[in-house]
Amino acid sequence: MAEIRISNLIAPSFHPVHADIKRGGHTHYWAKGGRGSTKSSFAALEIVLGIMKDPNANACALRKVKDTLKDSVYIQLCWAIDALGVERYWHQNTSPLSLTYIPTGQKILFRGADNPKKIKSFTFRRGYCKFFWYEEVDEFNGTEEIRMINQTLLRGGSKFVVFYTYNPPKSAANWVNTEVQLTRPDRMVHHSSYLTVPPAWLGEQFIAEAEHLKVTKPLSYEHEYMGEVTGTGGEVFGNVQIRPISDEEIKEFETIRRGMDFGYAIDPFAYLVCSYNRKLKRLFIYHEYYKVGLSNHAAYTHIEQENTSNEPILADSAEPKSINELCQYGLRVAPVKKGPDSIEYGIKFLQSLEAIIIDDKRCPETTREFCNYELDKDVNGNWKAGYPDKNNHTIDAARYAMNYECLQFRDEEKAKPQRCNWKHETPKPDPYTGAKPDNSYINFGG
C-alpha cells in the first residue's frame, strides 16, 4: 500500500495546528472559517489518525440536532478513513451510528445535544474518550451548554483534544464570536478560508461562485466565504479589543479614572478602574467589581483596598444617598454631570475611541457587556433609535469614569457647523404678474 502523508491531506494553513496537536500544545481547538476552508475535514482526519496512533483513545462527534449527524460528521469521518487509505481497518455501522477500529475495538461514537442533560459519560472496552468534535458549534445554545457537556465527558483520561468547527455568525454579539475573543491558555483559535486551500481541491466552479459573489455582494462574500464577522448593523461598539493587560503595563498607566454605577436587588453594582491614553485615544479597562445585592459598606470595603490612595470616583448622580454614605466612610465620590443627551454623547465618545481594550480575566462582566451590547429592534425588524437601557452597567460606569471627556466631546460635537444646513421655503407670488410658483425650492446655508 502506498504511503499517505497527512501533510498532503490537510491545507497548508492547518499544518501549524497539526504540529500543535502532535506536541500536545492545547486542549481546545476552535476552527472557524468560511465555505470550503476544510476545517471539518481537518478535524475528521485528526480524530481518525489520533485513534490509530493512541491505543487508549476513543472519540465522540456531536451536533446540536441528532438527525443531522449521519449526513455531516459521520460522512466526514468516513471520508477521512478513505482518504487515509485505511478503510479495511475500520467497521462502519449506521444503526446506531458508530465507527470501530477493528484491530483494537476503539470507537468513534455520535451524539446529538437536543437535550444536553441526557448526555452521559461513555464506557469503552478499551481506553477513554480522548477526542471530541463539536461540529457547527454555533448551533449550540451557548457556553453554559458546552461547559455542561464538557464537564460530563472530559473525564477518565490525562489528555484530551476537543475540536469546535463553525462558520462565524454575522453578529459580533453572538456567543460563539464573543467566546473566541476570550483568552484561555489551553485554547487555540484558527481562522481559515477557501483562499488557504489548494484550488484543485475545490474545483473551478466553487471558486467561480465565490468570485461572482465577491463582485455582486461583497459583504455576503466576506461572511460566507471568508468567514468574517460582518455584523448585523446593530452593534454599538466595534472598537473593543480583548486581551490581557499585564501588571507591568498597568504600572506605566498615567491617567487613571474610576467610575461607579449603583445597583442592588436586580441591577448589579458596577465599579470600574481604567486608564485613558488621550494621545492614542485608547481606553484600558483592567479592574471591575460587579455584584448583585451589594451593600454600600461592602462596596466601600472593596474599593478602599483597591483605591489605596483614595483617588476621586465619579458615580451615578441619581443615587445621592449612596454617594453621601460612601463619602461618610471616607471615599472621595462625586456625582457626574448629566443632561438629556448625556447617554447618547457618552456612548458616541466611547465609539469614537481608537480602541477600548479590556482584560477579560480581570473584567469578565465588562467584556460580556461591551461585546454583546446591540441596538433593539422594533416589531418590523428595524433598529430602534436610542440605546437600550439593559445589560449596560459597566458601560455606564465607563461613561461616568470618563465624564469629563464625554462632556467635552458633546460640546465639541454641538459646536461643529452643520455640513448641510438647509431649510424649506415657499417663494411668494411674482409681484408683477401675480403668478404662483408651481414648486418650492430648498435654500442651502453655509
C-alpha positions in Angstrom: 0.0 0.0 0.0 1.4 3.4 -1.0 2.4 5.7 1.9 0.0 8.6 2.5 1.3 11.7 4.2 -1.1 13.6 6.5 0.6 16.9 5.3 -0.8 16.1 1.8 -4.3 15.8 3.1 -4.7 19.0 5.2 -4.5 22.5 3.9 -1.2 24.3 4.5 -2.8 26.8 6.9 -3.6 23.8 9.2 0.0 22.5 9.3 0.8 24.6 12.5 -2.3 23.3 14.2 -1.5 19.7 13.3 2.0 20.3 14.8 0.5 21.8 17.9 -1.8 18.8 18.4 1.1 16.4 17.9 3.1 18.0 20.7 0.1 18.3 23.0 0.1 22.1 23.0 -3.6 22.7 23.7 -6.8 21.0 24.7 -9.4 23.1 22.9 -9.1 23.9 19.2 -11.6 26.4 17.7 -11.6 26.2 13.9 -13.6 29.0 12.3 -13.9 29.9 8.7 -16.0 30.2 5.6 -17.2 27.8 3.0 -14.5 25.5 1.5 -12.0 26.2 4.3 -11.6 22.4 5.0 -11.9 22.9 8.8 -14.3 19.9 9.2 -12.0 17.7 7.0 -9.1 18.6 9.2 -10.9 17.7 12.4 -12.0 14.4 10.9 -8.5 13.5 9.8 -7.0 14.3 13.2 -9.5 12.2 15.0 -9.1 9.1 12.8 -5.3 9.4 12.8 -5.2 10.1 16.6 -7.2 6.9 17.4 -5.0 4.8 15.2 -1.8 6.2 16.9 -3.1 6.0 20.5 -4.5 2.6 21.5 -6.3 4.1 24.5 -8.1 6.9 22.5 -11.7 6.9 21.6 -13.8 9.7 20.2 -17.3 11.3 20.1 -18.7 13.6 17.5 -21.5 15.9 18.4 -24.1 18.0 16.7 -26.9 20.1 18.3 -29.6 18.1 16.5 -29.2 14.3 16.4 -30.8 13.9 13.0 -28.0 15.9 11.3 -25.2 13.5 12.5 -25.3 11.0 9.7 -25.1 13.5 6.8 -22.4 15.6 8.4 -19.8 14.3 10.9 -20.4 10.6 10.2 -19.9 11.1 6.4 -16.9 13.4 7.1 -15.2 10.8 9.2 -15.9 8.0 6.7 -14.2 10.3 4.1 -11.2 10.7 6.3 -10.9 6.9 6.7 -10.9 6.5 2.9 -8.5 9.5 2.4 -6.0 7.9 4.7 -6.4 4.6 2.8 -7.3 2.6 6.0 -10.9 1.6 5.3 -10.1 -2.1 5.6 -9.2 -1.5 9.3 -12.5 0.2 10.1 -16.0 -1.1 10.6 -18.7 1.4 9.6 -22.1 0.9 11.3 -25.1 3.1 10.6 -27.6 1.8 13.1 -26.7 3.0 15.6 -24.1 5.3 14.1 -20.6 4.2 15.1 -17.1 3.6 13.7 -14.9 0.9 15.1 -11.1 0.5 14.7 -11.0 -3.3 14.1 -7.5 -4.1 15.4 -8.3 -2.8 18.9 -12.0 -2.2 19.2 -11.6 1.5 19.7 -14.7 3.5 18.7 -16.0 6.8 17.4 -19.5 7.5 18.8 -22.0 10.1 17.7 -24.4 12.1 19.9 -27.0 14.8 19.4 -27.3 17.5 22.0 -31.1 18.0 21.6 -31.2 17.5 25.4 -27.7 18.1 26.8 -28.7 16.9 30.3 -29.3 13.4 28.8 -25.7 13.1 27.5 -23.8 10.8 29.8 -20.2 9.8 30.0 -19.1 6.8 28.0 -17.7 3.5 28.9 -15.4 1.8 26.4 -14.0 -1.6 26.3 -10.6 -0.1 26.0 -9.2 3.3 27.0 -11.2 6.6 27.3 -12.8 9.3 25.1 -9.8 11.4 24.2 -11.2 13.3 21.1 -14.4 15.4 21.0 -15.8 17.2 18.0 -18.5 19.9 18.1 -19.5 20.4 14.5 -21.4 23.7 13.8 -20.8 24.7 17.4 -22.6 28.0 16.8 -25.9 26.0 16.7 -25.5 25.1 20.4 -27.2 27.3 22.9 -24.2 28.9 24.5 -21.1 28.5 26.7 -23.2 27.1 29.5 -24.4 24.2 27.4 -20.9 23.4 26.1 -19.5 23.6 29.6 -22.1 21.2 30.9 -21.4 18.7 28.2 -17.6 19.0 28.7 -18.0 18.5 32.5 -19.8 15.3 31.7 -17.4 14.0 29.0 -14.0 15.2 29.8 -13.1 12.6 32.4 -11.2 9.4 32.8 -8.1 10.4 30.9 -5.0 12.5 31.2 -5.1 14.3 27.8 -8.0 15.5 25.7 -8.4 17.1 22.3 -11.6 19.0 21.6 -12.5 20.5 18.2 -15.1 23.2 17.7 -15.8 23.9 14.0 -18.1 26.5 12.7 -18.8 29.4 10.3 -18.9 32.6 12.4 -22.4 34.1 12.7 -22.8 37.7 11.4 -23.4 39.2 14.8 -20.4 40.1 16.9 -22.6 39.7 19.9 -23.3 36.0 19.1 -22.0 33.9 22.0 -19.5 32.0 19.8 -17.9 35.2 18.4 -17.6 36.5 21.9 -16.2 33.2 23.3 -13.3 33.0 20.9 -12.1 36.5 21.9 -11.6 35.4 25.5 -8.1 34.4 26.5 -7.5 30.8 27.7 -4.1 29.2 27.9 -5.5 25.8 26.9 -7.2 27.1 23.8 -6.0 27.7 20.2 -8.2 29.6 17.7 -7.6 29.1 14.0 -9.2 31.1 11.1 -9.2 29.7 7.5 -10.9 30.4 4.2 -11.0 28.8 0.8 -8.1 31.0 -0.2 -5.9 29.0 2.2 -6.8 25.8 0.3 -5.2 24.4 -2.8 -7.6 25.5 -5.7 -7.5 21.9 -7.2 -9.2 20.6 -4.0 -12.2 22.9 -4.5 -12.7 22.9 -8.3 -13.2 25.7 -10.8 -16.9 26.1 -10.2 -16.6 26.6 -6.5 -14.0 29.4 -7.0 -16.1 30.9 -9.8 -19.2 31.1 -7.5 -17.1 32.7 -4.7 -15.6 35.3 -7.1 -19.0 36.1 -8.5 -20.4 36.8 -5.0 -17.3 38.9 -4.2 -18.2 41.2 -7.1 -22.0 41.3 -6.7 -22.4 41.1 -2.9 -19.1 41.8 -1.2 -20.5 41.8 2.3 -22.1 38.4 1.8 -18.8 37.2 0.3 -16.9 38.3 3.4 -19.2 36.5 5.7 -19.9 33.3 3.7 -16.6 32.6 2.0 -14.1 34.5 4.2 -15.7 33.6 7.5 -15.6 37.2 8.7 -18.0 38.6 11.4 -19.6 41.3 9.2 -22.1 42.4 11.8 -25.8 42.9 11.7 -25.7 46.6 11.7 -26.9 46.8 15.3 -23.6 46.5 17.1 -22.8 49.6 19.2 -19.1 49.1 19.9 -16.9 47.9 17.0 -13.7 49.1 18.6 -13.4 46.6 21.5 -10.2 44.6 21.8 -10.0 41.7 24.3 -6.5 40.9 25.6 -4.5 40.5 28.8 -3.3 43.7 30.4 -0.2 42.9 32.4 0.9 44.3 35.8 3.9 45.9 34.1 1.6 47.7 31.7 -0.6 48.9 34.5 2.3 50.4 36.4 3.0 52.6 33.4 -0.5 54.0 33.2 -0.7 57.7 33.9 -4.3 58.9 33.6 -6.4 56.6 35.9 -10.1 57.0 36.1 -12.7 55.3 38.3 -16.5 55.0 37.7 -19.4 53.6 39.6 -22.9 52.6 38.7 -25.2 51.8 41.6 -27.5 48.7 41.8 -28.8 46.4 44.4 -31.8 44.0 44.2 -31.9 43.3 40.4 -29.4 45.5 38.8 -25.7 44.9 39.8 -23.4 47.4 41.4 -20.6 48.1 38.9 -17.2 49.7 39.7 -14.5 50.1 37.1 -10.9 51.3 37.1 -9.5 52.3 33.7 -6.7 54.3 32.1 -7.1 56.8 29.2 -4.4 57.5 26.7 -5.6 60.8 25.2 -2.9 60.9 22.6 -3.7 57.4 21.2 -7.4 57.6 22.0 -7.3 54.3 23.8 -9.2 53.3 26.9 -7.8 50.4 29.0 -10.2 48.7 31.4 -8.4 46.5 33.9 -10.4 46.2 37.1 -14.0 45.6 37.9 -16.2 44.9 40.9 -19.6 43.6 39.8 -22.1 42.3 42.3 -25.9 42.0 42.9 -27.3 42.6 46.4 -24.1 44.5 47.4 -24.4 46.9 50.4 -22.7 50.3 50.2 -20.4 49.3 53.1 -19.4 46.1 51.3 -18.6 48.2 48.2 -16.6 50.6 50.3 -14.6 47.7 51.8 -13.6 46.5 48.3 -12.9 50.0 46.9 -10.8 51.0 49.9 -8.5 48.0 49.3 -8.2 48.7 45.6 -8.1 52.5 45.7 -5.3 52.8 48.3 -4.6 56.5 47.5 -8.3 57.4 47.7 -8.4 58.9 44.2 -11.7 60.5 43.1 -14.5 58.3 41.9 -17.3 59.5 39.6 -20.7 57.9 40.3 -24.3 58.0 39.1 -25.8 61.3 40.3 -29.2 59.6 40.6 -28.0 58.0 43.9 -27.2 61.0 46.2 -27.9 58.9 49.3 -25.4 56.2 48.4 -22.8 58.8 47.3 -23.2 60.5 50.7 -22.9 57.3 52.6 -19.7 56.3 50.8 -18.3 59.8 51.4 -19.0 59.4 55.1 -16.9 56.2 55.0 -14.1 58.3 53.7 -14.2 57.8 49.9 -14.0 60.7 47.5 -17.1 60.1 45.5 -18.6 62.8 43.3 -21.8 62.7 41.2 -21.4 63.1 37.4 -22.9 65.9 35.5 -25.7 64.7 33.3 -28.1 66.1 30.8 -30.9 64.9 28.4 -28.3 63.8 25.9 -25.5 62.5 28.3 -26.1 58.9 27.4 -26.1 59.5 23.7 -22.9 61.5 23.7 -21.2 59.3 26.3 -21.7 56.3 24.1 -20.7 58.2 21.0 -17.5 59.3 22.8 -16.7 55.6 23.6 -17.4 54.7 20.0 -15.0 57.5 18.8 -12.0 55.9 20.6 -9.4 54.1 18.6 -9.8 51.1 20.9 -11.4 50.0 24.1 -9.0 47.4 25.5 -10.5 45.1 28.1 -8.7 42.4 30.1 -11.3 39.6 30.1 -9.7 37.8 33.0 -9.8 40.8 35.3 -13.1 42.1 33.9 -15.3 39.3 32.6 -18.6 41.2 33.0 -17.3 44.3 31.3 -16.1 42.1 28.4 -19.6 40.5 28.2 -21.5 43.8 28.3 -19.3 45.7 25.8 -19.2 42.7 23.3 -22.9 42.0 23.5 -24.3 45.5 23.5 -26.6 45.9 20.5 -29.5 48.1 19.4 -33.0 46.8 19.9 -35.4 46.0 17.0 -39.0 47.0 16.6 -41.8 44.6 15.6 -40.9 45.1 11.9 -37.2 44.1 12.5 -35.9 47.7 12.1 -33.3 49.1 14.5 -34.8 51.3 17.2 -33.5 54.8 17.8 -31.6 55.3 21.1 -29.5 52.9 23.1 -31.1 50.2 25.2 -31.1 50.6 28.9 -30.3 47.0 29.8 -27.1 44.9 30.4 -25.1 48.1 30.3 -24.0 48.6 33.9 -20.2 48.5 33.2 -20.8 50.7 30.1 -22.5 53.3 32.4 -19.6 53.0 34.8 -17.1 53.6 32.0 -19.1 56.7 30.9 -19.1 58.0 34.4 -15.3 57.4 34.7 -14.8 59.4 31.5 -17.4 62.0 32.3 -15.1 65.0 31.7 -14.1 63.7 28.2 -17.7 62.8 27.4 -18.9 66.4 28.2 -16.0 67.9 26.2 -16.8 65.6 23.3 -20.5 66.7 23.5 -19.6 70.4 23.5 -17.2 69.9 20.5 -19.8 68.0 18.5 -22.5 70.6 19.1 -20.2 73.4 18.2 -19.4 71.9 14.8 -21.1 73.8 11.9 -23.8 71.9 10.1 -22.4 70.4 6.9 -25.8 70.7 5.2 -27.9 73.4 6.9 -31.0 73.6 4.7 -34.5 75.0 5.1 -37.6 74.5 3.0 -39.0 77.8 1.7 -42.1 78.6 -0.4 -41.5 81.6 -2.8 -44.0 84.4 -2.8 -46.1 85.1 -5.9 -44.5 87.2 -8.6 -45.1 90.9 -7.5 -45.7 92.0 -11.1 -47.7 89.2 -12.7 -49.2 87.7 -9.5 -48.3 84.2 -10.8 -48.0 81.5 -8.2 -44.9 79.2 -8.3 -45.5 75.5 -9.1 -42.7 74.2 -7.0 -40.9 75.2 -3.8 -37.1 75.3 -3.6 -34.5 74.4 -1.0 -32.1 77.0 0.3 -28.8 75.6 1.4 -27.0 77.6 4.0 -23.3 77.6 4.8 
